[in-house]
Amino acid sequence: MKSAAALLSLLISLAGVGCAASADDADTESSGSAVTGDPTYDAVVRGTKRVETDNTRNAAQSASTHMIGFIRGAKTDKVLTRLLSVKGWTEIRDAEGGQPFVKAEITSDTTVAGARKIGVKLTLDEGVTLEIEGTAKEGGRGIEVRMVNTTGYKHWLAGTILEAGKMRIAFDLVPYEGGVIVDATMSAKLKKMEEKAAGMTASVALVFDWIAAGLR
């Protein structure tokens, strides 16, 4: 059995993946018009992805990471399809080449009032499972994907580390300058080991890299 710290790191990395993957092979068309003249987005288009982590601790978070990236030549519906492709999650690797999870399955998939709602169950290599619920719908600037954990994580020795509803991920897919801006935020409120949260929420950038790699 891995240590509590190692399992927590694996769990949060996986959560970033899970939040980024909210349904299986969706093919949603986006009719949102391209945003123009955003200085932050312009900088990303000209350079590389932007990743900023806030480790301020308060009642809502232990830490949060905001990531902005650009996929040139992509369309929002294709980015969404990649983002919500459950079968491909096993391809994602962390910085050390580790596999965050070995199995993922859709437990529910419905569309209500134009919003797709899904449930996903993820299985880690130590047999730990995490359940996540998410929605994908058209927003004012593009497609909005929102995810939240519906089950927590309790280690047999350390006790409760992550409660249900305390990890949230938001992905905005914005058509921009001949491609798609992926504007994502992940936050987590941990009951213990809060100092680990800043590095863990940064795993949202791994999700972007995986999406972009599959569309090039």
C-alpha positions as CSV (number, residue, x, y, z in Angstrom):
1,M,0.0,0.0,0.0
2,K,1.3,3.4,-0.9
3,S,1.7,6.1,1.8
4,A,-1.2,8.5,2.4
5,A,0.7,11.3,0.7
6,A,1.4,9.2,-2.4
7,L,-2.2,8.0,-2.6
8,L,-3.4,11.6,-2.3
9,S,-1.1,12.8,-5.0
10,L,-2.4,10.0,-7.3
11,L,-6.0,10.8,-6.4
12,I,-5.8,14.5,-7.2
13,S,-3.9,13.9,-10.4
14,L,-6.6,11.5,-11.4
15,A,-9.3,14.0,-10.4
16,G,-7.8,16.5,-12.7
17,V,-8.1,13.9,-15.5
18,G,-11.6,13.0,-14.5
19,C,-12.7,16.5,-14.5
20,A,-11.4,16.9,-17.8
21,A,-13.2,13.9,-19.1
22,S,-16.8,14.0,-18.6
23,A,-18.5,11.8,-21.2
24,D,-17.7,9.3,-23.9
25,D,-17.0,10.5,-27.5
26,A,-19.4,13.4,-27.5
27,D,-19.8,15.3,-30.8
28,T,-21.4,18.5,-29.7
29,E,-21.4,21.4,-32.2
30,S,-20.6,24.9,-30.9
31,S,-22.3,27.9,-32.4
32,G,-20.5,30.4,-30.1
33,S,-18.8,33.3,-31.8
34,A,-15.1,33.9,-31.4
35,V,-14.0,36.2,-28.7
36,T,-11.5,38.9,-29.9
37,G,-9.2,41.4,-28.3
38,D,-8.4,39.6,-25.0
39,P,-4.8,40.5,-24.0
40,T,-4.4,37.4,-21.9
41,Y,-5.6,35.1,-24.7
42,D,-3.5,37.0,-27.2
43,A,-0.4,36.4,-25.1
44,V,-1.1,32.6,-25.0
45,V,-1.7,32.5,-28.8
46,R,1.7,34.0,-29.3
47,G,3.5,32.0,-26.7
48,T,2.9,28.9,-24.5
49,K,0.3,27.9,-22.1
50,R,-0.1,29.9,-18.9
51,V,-0.3,28.1,-15.5
52,E,-0.8,30.0,-12.3
53,T,-1.3,28.4,-8.9
54,D,-2.8,30.2,-5.9
55,N,-2.0,28.5,-2.6
56,T,-4.1,30.8,-0.5
57,R,-5.9,28.7,2.1
58,N,-9.5,29.7,3.1
59,A,-12.8,28.0,3.6
60,A,-13.3,27.3,-0.1
61,Q,-9.8,26.0,-1.1
62,S,-6.5,24.7,0.0
63,A,-5.1,25.8,-3.4
64,S,-6.3,26.4,-7.0
65,T,-4.7,26.4,-10.4
66,H,-5.7,28.5,-13.4
67,M,-4.4,27.2,-16.8
68,I,-4.9,28.9,-20.2
69,G,-3.7,27.2,-23.4
70,F,-4.3,27.5,-27.1
71,I,-4.9,24.8,-29.7
72,R,-4.3,26.2,-33.1
73,G,-6.6,25.1,-35.9
74,A,-8.9,23.2,-33.6
75,K,-12.7,23.5,-33.3
76,T,-14.6,23.6,-30.0
77,D,-16.6,20.5,-30.8
78,K,-13.5,18.5,-31.5
79,V,-11.8,19.7,-28.3
80,L,-14.9,18.7,-26.4
81,T,-14.9,15.3,-28.0
82,R,-11.3,14.8,-26.9
83,L,-12.0,16.2,-23.5
84,L,-14.9,13.8,-22.9
85,S,-13.3,10.7,-24.3
86,V,-13.3,8.2,-21.5
87,K,-11.6,5.4,-23.3
88,G,-8.5,7.5,-23.8
89,W,-7.9,8.4,-20.2
90,T,-5.4,5.5,-19.7
91,E,-3.1,7.3,-22.2
92,I,-2.5,10.2,-19.7
93,R,0.9,10.1,-17.9
94,D,2.3,12.2,-15.1
95,A,5.7,13.9,-15.1
96,E,7.4,10.7,-14.1
97,G,5.6,8.6,-16.7
98,G,3.2,7.1,-14.2
99,Q,-0.3,6.0,-15.2
100,P,-2.9,7.9,-13.0
101,F,-5.7,5.3,-13.5
102,V,-6.3,1.9,-15.1
103,K,-10.0,1.9,-15.6
104,A,-12.8,4.5,-16.3
105,E,-16.5,4.0,-17.0
106,I,-19.6,6.1,-17.6
107,T,-22.2,5.4,-15.0
108,S,-24.8,7.8,-16.4
109,D,-25.3,9.9,-19.5
110,T,-28.3,12.2,-20.1
111,T,-29.1,15.4,-21.8
112,V,-31.6,17.8,-20.1
113,A,-32.5,21.3,-21.4
114,G,-29.4,21.4,-23.7
115,A,-27.0,20.4,-21.0
116,R,-25.3,17.0,-21.1
117,K,-25.0,15.4,-17.6
118,I,-22.8,12.5,-16.9
119,G,-21.3,10.4,-14.1
120,V,-17.9,8.8,-14.3
121,K,-16.3,6.1,-12.0
122,L,-12.5,6.0,-12.0
123,T,-10.4,3.2,-10.7
124,L,-6.8,3.7,-9.6
125,D,-4.0,1.2,-9.6
126,E,-4.5,0.6,-5.8
127,G,-8.2,-0.1,-6.2
128,V,-9.2,3.3,-5.0
129,T,-12.3,4.7,-6.8
130,L,-13.5,8.2,-7.3
131,E,-16.9,9.2,-8.6
132,I,-17.4,12.5,-10.5
133,E,-20.4,14.3,-11.9
134,G,-20.2,16.8,-14.7
135,T,-22.1,18.9,-17.2
136,A,-21.2,20.3,-20.7
137,K,-23.3,23.0,-22.2
138,E,-23.1,26.1,-24.4
139,G,-22.1,29.3,-22.6
140,G,-21.8,32.9,-23.5
141,R,-18.3,32.5,-25.1
142,G,-18.2,28.8,-26.0
143,I,-18.6,25.5,-24.3
144,E,-18.6,25.2,-20.5
145,V,-17.6,22.0,-18.8
146,R,-18.1,21.8,-15.0
147,M,-17.0,18.9,-12.8
148,V,-17.3,18.0,-9.0
149,N,-16.4,15.0,-7.0
150,T,-19.4,13.2,-5.5
151,T,-17.4,10.8,-3.3
152,G,-14.6,11.6,-1.0
153,Y,-11.3,9.9,-0.1
154,K,-10.6,8.4,3.3
155,H,-7.2,6.7,4.1
156,W,-7.3,3.8,6.5
157,L,-4.6,5.5,8.6
158,A,-4.7,9.2,8.0
159,G,-8.5,9.5,8.0
160,T,-10.6,11.7,5.7
161,I,-8.4,13.7,3.3
162,L,-10.9,14.8,0.7
163,E,-14.7,15.2,1.2
164,A,-17.3,15.0,-1.5
165,G,-17.9,18.3,-3.3
166,K,-14.5,19.8,-2.3
167,M,-12.8,19.4,-5.6
168,R,-14.0,21.4,-8.6
169,I,-12.8,21.7,-12.1
170,A,-14.0,24.2,-14.8
171,F,-13.1,24.1,-18.5
172,D,-14.2,26.8,-20.9
173,L,-13.6,26.1,-24.6
174,V,-13.5,29.4,-26.4
175,P,-13.2,29.8,-30.2
176,Y,-10.4,32.3,-30.7
177,E,-8.0,33.5,-33.5
178,G,-8.4,30.4,-35.7
179,G,-8.3,27.9,-32.9
180,V,-9.6,27.2,-29.4
181,I,-8.6,28.7,-26.1
182,V,-8.8,26.2,-23.2
183,D,-9.4,28.2,-20.0
184,A,-9.4,25.8,-17.1
185,T,-9.4,26.1,-13.3
186,M,-9.0,23.3,-10.7
187,S,-9.5,23.9,-7.0
188,A,-9.4,21.5,-4.0
189,K,-10.1,21.9,-0.3
190,L,-8.3,19.2,1.7
191,K,-9.0,18.3,5.3
192,K,-5.4,17.2,5.9
193,M,-2.1,17.8,4.1
194,E,-3.2,21.1,2.7
195,E,0.4,22.0,1.7
196,K,0.1,19.3,-1.0
197,A,-2.8,20.9,-2.8
198,A,-0.9,23.6,-4.7
199,G,1.2,21.1,-6.6
200,M,-1.7,18.7,-7.1
201,T,-4.2,21.2,-8.6
202,A,-1.5,22.0,-11.2
203,S,-2.3,18.6,-12.7
204,V,-5.0,20.3,-14.7
205,A,-2.2,21.3,-17.2
206,L,-1.7,17.5,-17.9
207,V,-5.2,17.4,-19.1
208,F,-4.7,20.2,-21.6
209,D,-1.5,18.6,-22.9
210,W,-3.3,15.3,-23.5
211,I,-6.2,17.1,-25.3
212,A,-3.8,19.1,-27.5
213,A,-1.6,16.1,-28.3
214,G,-4.6,14.2,-29.7
215,L,-5.7,17.0,-32.0
216,R,-2.3,17.7,-33.7
